[in-house]
């Protein structure tokens, strides 16, 4: 590996300016007319150089110089998430102790126990971790992952999206997390990125590719909790992430923990959100509708940032840790994020998140804005009551049973393990509303103090999450207006909740960007593109005789019409991705047989070849969702990839 770098000493290079050669003074006193003209031209050039930028122009303060005519862009980027390194992990440690200790009641630590997927009631962790268990990542897995990236991907990437959770979970009461430990782990992983993605030796500016990190809910102490900034946590990240944050965004990050990075100057921006201010488990904040709330500030900032990118005709990726799911975000934040996602879909080309540890996609819909606008107040009141009940008298990792049970509703609950009495995932795919209500009531009343704590976490959490996911897919109208939908993609984790995973996206490298209207989006014509069950085509309302209906008088709109989404020919548009994984069971066995053999990630599946997605546009994802609902075979394959080929999709019965 490359020599380590000290993040405290790293500074951003100044904005690039072409160097002008110094001309030595002439010794002769005679100047011809041509010489005078040359000097006059130089003076005019110098004057123009110092003219102020036009209104609305952005300063070229990106730390990553880019020359479109001499670009070495590969058209790919990496998404890595949820590493969760654990310095207390021991090879052969009992899974019942989070792989922190050897148990005395079962010393038969043979290979067969290390091979089988980890469970809470038995088994041991291997050298590289224990798949499907409560154990976090040993440093051997984290280091091997960066080594594999260095050997196989480093020359093929243009930038890196890194969506947080760089500290272990608080799953061991005998070793509670501390603030210093969390800060140290965050620093170690930041240094690991700097060591791996070293400056390009062929680049005259010696710049490393852009790395865009965001804060996870386990990167803070206590976990899930962050108050409005500036605060100590944000100051800590401002120091260790100094090499990653553009200079012009540094003050914004210190204030709120979010920022925008122009990864391909003038073309692509990655927005790193601080989703803790949207997260419904953060008892220190209260949604996104009050003016003094940090969530509101962040949403306001995001709209301004996207408006600027729209004027500059750039594309943007929204990234963050906690995905914008209904049961993870505060109701007001969920509604507002959905609204922004739809109103700026001519700018936003991807929503990339982590946290859930399962590989899936879900749908943001215009219907949410109509339904949730009525229910928001009631849901917010319920959420506030849950926070009060959950946070009283609790500390990190040792909160009340009510608080711990409520975390079932967040997809991070899938980090925890199954129980032999777990329900079948697939059997819930057609669950009725009555079944869903019963599960919700059961989860709310579940006593996590008993020995089935992990049943509550894993089974109820994942099953209830899947119920809502299937309902989303089933509720896609037969005639779906494409501008009413956006897609959020959730990548699987490095931590072996299932098997470790990495994702590499391929994006459009079109030379010419399609023309976009200069006027604000609310004056655009309403998008008339629809997706029917048979395909993607333009439709108009017809009467029973096949004649065009007379247009009805339009009612006044309270909300501007959504613009047409950016087409796949747009520079930066995601075209496909390759999902990599490690068969951790086999990796642990091979480590016993040959400790010198490096760990290898392999292709798990490809979005184009294995899902049949022509690109990663909304109609392609909606079409896949419909096929999953209709085909049990495809649904089974989707579930198998969701749990990263651990074979546990049918291990819940």
N, C-alpha and C positions, 0 to 999 in steps of 0.2 A: 504493500500500500504506500501511498504517498506520505511524506512527512506531515505531522499535524501542524495546524495553524492556530494561532491564538486569536480567538474572536475578539478579544478586548483590544487588540492592537490593530485590527483591520479598519481601514478607512476607505470611503468611496473615492474613486478618481474624479477629478473635476470634469465638468462637461467637455466633450471633445470639441476642439476647434482645429482647423487645419493650420499647421505651422507655416509662417511666412519667412522666407529666407531673408537674412539680414544683408543689405547691400552696403559694401564699404563706400565711404565718401570718396568722391572723385577729387583728384589733386589738381586738375586743370581748372582754370577760371573761365575758360571759354565754353559756352553752352550753345549748342545748335538749336534750331527751332524744334527739331524732333525730340531732343532731350527735354526741352521745356514742356512739350506736349505729354511726354511720358511721366514727368513729375506731376503735372496737373492731373493726369488720370489716376496716379497713385493717391493723390490727396482726396480726390472724389471717392475712390474706393474705400479709403480709411474712414471718411465721413459716413458713407453708407453703412459701413460695418457696425458703427455705434448707434445707428438709428434704432428707436424702440421697436419691439415686435408689434405686428398688427394686433388689433383688438381680438381677443379670443384665442390667439395663438398660444401654444404651450411651450414652455422652455424646454430645451433639449438637455435635460439634466439626468437622462437615463444613464446608469452605470454600464450599459451594454451597447457600445457603438454598433451601428448597423448600416451597411451600405447595400442598398437593393441591387446595384449593378455588380457587386462582388460578393454576393451572399453565398454562404456555405450552409444554408438551412437544409436540414434533412427532412423536415415535414413531420417530425415525431416529437412527442413529449411523454414524460413518465408521470404517473400518479402513484404515490406511495402513501400509505396511511396506517395509523394505529400500530406502531412498532412495540410499544409497551415493554421496554427492557427491564429486567429484574436482576439486580445484583445479588439477591439472596437465593436465586435458583441454584439447586445442586443437581448434578447428573445422578439419577437414581433416587431422587427425593420422592417422598410419598405424595401422590396427588391430593390426598385428603388434607395435606398441610400446605397446599399451593406450591408443592415441590420445593419447600424450604427446609424440610427436615426428613430424616429417616425415622420410620416408625419402629417401635420395638415389638409390636405384636405380630408382625409379618415380615420376617427377614428373608423370605424366599424371593429375592430380587432377581428372577431369572429373565431370560430374553423374551419369553412369551408374554410376560406381564408388561415388559417395556414396549412390545410391538403393538399390543392392542390399544385402541383409542382410549384416552384417559377418561376416567369417571371420578366422581367425588367419593365413591365408596371403596376404591381400591385401585391398584395399579401404581406405576412409577413413571417418572419422567425420564426421557432419553437425553442424549447429548444435546440435541437440537430442539428439545421441547416435547410437549405432549399434546397431540392433536385432540380436539374435542374435549377440553378439560378446563378447569379453573386456573391452571398454571399460566403465567405470563411467559414472555420470551426470554430465554437465557441469552447472555451476551454472545454465546457461540452462534446462535441463529442470527442475531442482529449483525454481527461482524461478517458472517458468511453471506448474508444478503447484500451488504455493501460490496463485498469482494466480487460477487457474481455480477452485480451492476457494473463494476469497474472492468471486468473481463469481457462482458458481452454487450453492454448498452452504451457505454460512455461516449462513443464516437457517433452514435446515431440519434442523439437527443438534442433538441433546441432549447428546452427548458424543463423544469421539474415542478410539479404541483405536489405539495407535501402538507397533508391535512391533519396533522396533530396527533396527540396522545403519545407522548414520548417518555412517560413514567409508568410505573407498574400500577395495577389496581390495588385498592385497599382491601384485600381479600383475606388477610391473615391477622387475626386479632392479637396474636403474640408478637407480631412485627408491624405495628401501625406505621403508616407513612408519616414523614416529617417534612416540614417546609424545605429544610436544607437538602434533604434527599431528592425531592422533586426538582429543585433548582439545579442541583448537580447533574441529574439525569438529563434534563433539558439541555444543559450546556454540553454534555458528552455527545448527545445525538447531533446537536448543531455542529460541533467540531467534526463529527463523522461525515457529515455532508460536505464540509469544507475540505476534508482530506480526500474524499472520493472525487468530488467535482473540482479538480484543480484547474487553474488558469490554462487556457489553450496555448500550447507552445507555438503553434503556427499563427496565432493572432498577434499582430504587432502591438495591440493594446493590452495583451495578456489578461484578458477577461475570462472568468469562468462563465458557464451558461447560467442564465437566471434561475434562481431557486426561490420558490414562493411558498413560505410556510404560513400556517394558521394555527391558532391556539385551540387545544382540545380540552374537554371537560376534566380530564385527569392530569392535565399539565399545571393545575393550580391547587392551592391548599387554602381551605378545605376543597375537596373535589366538587365540581359543579358551580362553585360560588365565586363570583367576581363582582365587586362593586364598581360604580361609575369611576372612570379615570379622571385625572391621572392617579395611579396607585402604585404600590410596591411591586405587584405582579407585573404590570406593564413596564415599569422601569427595568425590571430584571430582563424581560424579553427585549426591550429596546437595546440593552447592552449586548446580549448574546446573539441577537439577530441583526446587529448593525450591518454586516456584509450583505444581507439579503434585502433590506428595505431601502427603496430609492430615497435619495436625500430630500426631495421635495415632499415626500410622504411621511417623513420621520416625525414631525410634530403631530400629524393626524394619528399615527400609530401610538405615540405616547399618550394621547388623549383618550383613544378608544380601542386600541388593539386591532384595528383594521387599516387597510391601505390598498393601493392599486399599483401594480408593477407592469410597466410597459415592456413586455418580454421580447417583442419584435417591434422596435420603435416605429411609430406611425402606422402600425398595422394591427397588432394584437396586444391587448391588456388582460392580465389576470387579476381579478379582484379577490383579495383574501379577506373574508368576513370574520368578525368575532362573533361566532354564533352563541357564545355564552350569554350575550345580551338578549338573545331570542329564546333561549332554552327555558322550558317551563320548570326545570329543577333548580334554577338559580333563584334562590329566595331573596337575593340582595337587590333584584330589579323587578320591574312591574310592567312588562309589555312594551308596546310600541305606539301608544296613542297619546300619552301624556308628554307635554313639551319638555319636562325636566328629566325624562327617562333616557338612559344611554342607548336603548334600543331605538327610540324615536330619532335621536341624533344620528345614529348610524344609517337608518333608512333615509333620512333627509340627505345625508352626505352621498349615499349611493345614488339617489336620483340625480343629484347635481353631477356626479362623476359620469353617469351614463348619458346624460344630456350632452356633456362635453365630448364624449366619445362618438355620439351620434353626429354632432356637428363636424367632427374630424373624419367621419366615415370609417371608423375603426370597428373591430369586432372585440368581444369580451367574453371571458369565461368567469362565471361565478364559482368560487371555491370556498370551502369552509369545513369545519369538523362535523357538527350536528346537522344532518340533512333537514330540509324544510318539510317535515312530515307533520300531520295534524296533531299527533299525540306526542310530539317532541317540542314543538314551538308553542309559545304563548299564543292564544287565539288571535290577538290583535297583530302579533308579529307574523303569524302564518298567513293571515289575510293580506297583510300589506306586502309581504314578500311575493305572494302569488300575483298580486296586482302589478307589482314592478316587473316581475318575470314576463307577464303578458304584454304590458305596455312598451317594453323595451326588447321585444323578441327580434326586432330588426338589428339590434346591436349584440344581444346576448346569444351566443351560439352553443353554450353548454353550461350545465349546473353539475358540479363535481363535488362529491362529499364522501365522508368516511363514517366512523363512529359505530355503525350498525354491525360491522364484522361479517355481514352476509352480502352476497353478490346479487343485486337486484336493481330494478328501476321502478319509479312510481310517477304518477301523473299529477301535475298542477293544472287545475281546471277553472275556467270562467264561472262554472256553476258554484264553486266555492265562494266567490264574491257575492253571489246572490243569496246563498243560504246562510253563510257565516255572518253576514252583516246583521242578520236578525238575532242569531244565537250568541254573538260574541260576548255580550254583557253577562249573560248567564254562565257561560263557560269560564269567563274570566273570574267571576265570583267563586265558582267551584274551585278553580285553580288556586286562588288566593287562600281559600280555606284549607286546601290540601297542603300548601306550603307552610301554613301556620302549624298544622298538626304534625307535619313531617320534620320541621326544623326545631321544634321545642325540645330543649334539653339534649340535643344531639351534637356529636362531633364527627369529624371526617371518618367515614368508614364504620361508625358505630352509632348511627342515627336510630331513631325509633323504628319499631317494626312497621309502623304505618308508612313512614318515609321510604323504607327499603322496599316494601311491597309496591308502592306507587311507581318505583323505578322499573317495575315490570313493563309499564306502558311505554318505556323508551327502548328503542332498538338496541341500546348498549347492553340491555339485559341479556342479549344472546351471547355475551362473553362468558356467561356462567353455564354450568353444565346441566345435563339431562338427568332424569331419574328413570328407573326401570318401569315406573308406572306412567310415564309420559304418554300423552295422547298422540295419535297419528296426525302428522301434518297434513297429509293428503286428504284425510277424512274431513278436514275442516274447510276444504276448498269450496264446498257448497253449503256451508253452515247457514242456517236461517238467522234472522234478526233476533229471534228468541234465544237461540243458542249463544249468540254474541253477547246479549244482555246478561245471560246466566254466567258466562265466563268473566265478564267485567265485574259482576257482583262477587263472584268467587275470589277474584284477585284482590278486590278491595277488602275482603274480610279474612284473607289468608294470614295465618299466624306464622311469620317467618322465623319465629324463635325455635320452632321444632326442627326435627331432623330433616324435614322435607323442604328446607329453605331454598335449595337450588331447583327444586321442582317449580316453585313459585316463580323464581327468576327466569329460568330457561323455558320451560314448557309453556306456561301461560303467556309469557312475554312474546315469544316467537309465534305461538299459535294465534294470539289476538292480532299481532302485526300482520300475519298472513291473511287473516279473515278480511281485514280492511284492504289489503293489496288485491285480493281476488275480486272484491266488490268494486274497486276502482276499474279493474280491467273489464268486468262485466257491464259496468255502467256507461261505457263508451257508446254514445248514440249511434244508430245505424248510419245516420248522415251527420258526420262530425265536422264541424267548422274548425279548420286547422288552427286559425289564429286564437281559438279559445283554449288552447292547450300548450303546455310546456312540459318537458321531461327532465326529471332529476335522476342522475346516475350515481349509484352508491357502490364503491369498490370494496372488495374484501380486504381484510387486514393482513399485516405481517404477523401479528401475534396469533398463535395457533388456537384461536377459538375453534376453528376448523383446521384447514391446512393454510400455510402462509401463501399470500398472493401479492403480485405486482401487476400493474396494468400499463400498457404502452399504447397511446393514441396516435393515429395518423391523421394529419389535417391537410386541408387544401392549400396548395402552393400556387394558386392561380396568379398570373402576373398582373392581370387587370382586374380590379374590383368592379362589380356591377354598379351602375349608377343608382344612387339613392336620392329620393326627393329631398330638397333643401328645406321645405316647409316643415313646421312642427307636425308630430304624428297625428294630432287630433284633426288635422285637415285632410288626412289621407282618405282615399276611398275605402269603403269597407271591403275587407278581403272576401272574395267570392270562391275561394278554393275550399273544397270539401273532400272528406274521405268517406267513401261509401264502403260497404263490406266487400264489394268486388274490387275496389281499387281506389285510385286517386284521380279525380277528375273534377272539372268545373260543372256545377249544377245550378239550375234556376227553378223556382217554384212553378209547377205545372198543375193545371186542374185535371179533373177526371177525364176530359175529352182530349187531353194532350195539348191544350192551348195555354199560352202564357197567362198567368193571373195578372190582373191589374195591380200595380204596386199600391200597397196600403200606406196610409199616412203614417209617417214615422213619429213615434212618441219622443218627446225630449229626452235626451240621454243624460243621465247623471254622471256618467263616466265616459271619457273619450274612447272611441273605437280602437281596438287593438290593431297595430300595423301588421302588414304581412311579415312573416318571419324571413330572416336572411336566408337566401337560397344556398344550396350546397356548393355552388361555384364561387361563393364568397371566400376571399383569402382568410385562412384561419379556421374555416368550418371543419368540424370533426367528421371524418369520413368513415373510419372504422377503428377498432381496437383489438389488441391481442392480450388475452388474459393468461398470465404465467402463474404457476404454482409449484410448490414442493410437496412431493409425497413424503410427509414427515415420518410416517411409520417405516418406510423403506430407508429413508436417510439415516434414521437411528440405527437400524440393523446394519447398514453398510458401514456406519461409523465404528461399530463393534468389530466388524471383520477387517476394516482397513481405515484406521483413524486418520490417515493422511489424505484420503480422498475428499476433494472439496464438494460442498453441497451444490446441487444443480437445480435451478428452476427450469421447468419445461412448459411447453405450450399446453394449456388446459383446453382452451377453445378460442375461436376467432369470430368476431361479430358478423362478418360478411359471409364467411364460408359455412359456419355452423348455425347461425340464426337466420341467414338469408337476408340480412339488412344491406341494402344498396349503399346506404350512408347512415348517419346518426341523426337524421331529421325527424321531426314530429310525426309525419305520416308513416314512416318506417316503424317507429316504436309503437304507434297505435295499432298498426297492422299486426305486429308481433304479439301485443297484448291480446288481441282478438283470437289469434291462432292458439295461444296458450290456453285460453278459456275453452276453446272448442276441442283441442286435441289432448287427450290424457297422456299420450306418448310424449308430446312436446312439453307438457307440464311436468312430467316426471324428470325429463332431462334438465329443464329449467331449475327444478328443485335440487337436482344432483349438483349442478354448477353453483347454485346458491350457497350450498354448504361445502363448496370447494372439494368435491370428490372425496369426502371422508366416508361416504357410504352411510351417513347418518340420517338421510332424508326419510328412511323407513324405520329408523331406530327409535321412534317415539311411541311405539305401541306395545 
